[in-house]
Amino acid sequence: MNDTTSQPNLPDRLSGNPRSPHYVAEIFEHNVGIRLNGKERTDVEEYCISEGWIKIPSPKSLDRRGQPMLIKLKGKVEAFYS
């Protein structure tokens, strides 16, 4: 069996922002899911499994460059391919 669509291993820290040093384009070719404290989140911008946090965009606040401000939530983080 020759599997041509193998998925790369998920890193400990990953960002969805292409300007971040933690952005890996190959991973976003597949659907990535994130669970925080057992609840699946769909609004995650960045995560770190070893430090136990995720960052989600603020609904209204913007930084000086016009990007949404990120809110850090802490807990048990699990990343998976969906």
C-alpha positions in Angstrom: 0.0 0.0 0.0 1.6 3.3 -1.1 0.2 6.2 1.0 0.9 9.4 -1.0 -1.1 11.7 1.3 0.9 11.1 4.5 0.3 13.8 7.1 3.3 15.5 8.8 3.6 15.2 12.5 2.0 18.1 14.4 4.6 20.3 16.1 4.5 21.3 19.8 3.8 24.9 18.8 2.0 26.0 15.7 0.6 29.4 14.4 -2.0 30.1 11.7 -0.4 33.5 10.9 2.0 33.2 7.9 4.2 36.0 9.4 4.9 34.0 12.5 8.1 31.9 12.9 5.9 29.0 14.1 3.9 28.8 10.9 4.3 25.6 8.8 2.4 25.7 5.5 2.6 21.9 4.9 0.5 21.2 8.0 -2.3 23.5 6.8 -2.8 21.4 3.7 -4.8 19.1 6.0 -7.5 19.9 8.5 -6.1 20.4 12.0 -8.3 20.3 15.1 -7.6 21.6 18.6 -9.1 20.6 21.9 -8.7 22.7 25.0 -9.8 20.9 28.3 -11.7 18.3 26.2 -13.7 20.9 24.2 -13.0 21.3 20.5 -12.2 24.9 19.5 -12.5 26.2 15.9 -11.2 29.7 16.5 -7.6 28.9 17.5 -4.9 31.2 16.0 -1.9 29.7 17.8 -1.2 26.8 20.2 1.5 25.3 22.4 1.0 21.8 23.8 4.0 21.7 26.2 3.1 25.1 27.8 -0.6 24.4 27.8 -2.1 27.4 26.0 -4.0 28.5 22.9 -4.5 32.0 21.5 -7.8 33.1 20.0 -8.6 36.4 18.3 -10.5 39.0 20.3 -13.9 39.7 18.7 -13.5 43.5 18.6 -10.0 44.7 19.6 -7.4 45.3 17.0 -3.7 46.0 17.4 -1.9 49.0 15.7 -1.4 47.0 12.5 -5.1 46.2 12.2 -4.7 42.5 13.3 -7.0 41.1 15.9 -5.6 41.1 19.5 -5.0 37.6 20.7 -6.3 36.3 24.0 -4.4 33.5 25.7 -6.4 30.6 27.3 -4.6 28.0 29.4 -5.4 24.3 29.9 -4.8 20.9 28.5 -4.2 21.2 24.8 -4.6 18.4 22.2 -3.9 18.8 18.5 -5.2 16.3 15.9 -6.0 15.9 12.3 -9.7 15.9 11.6 
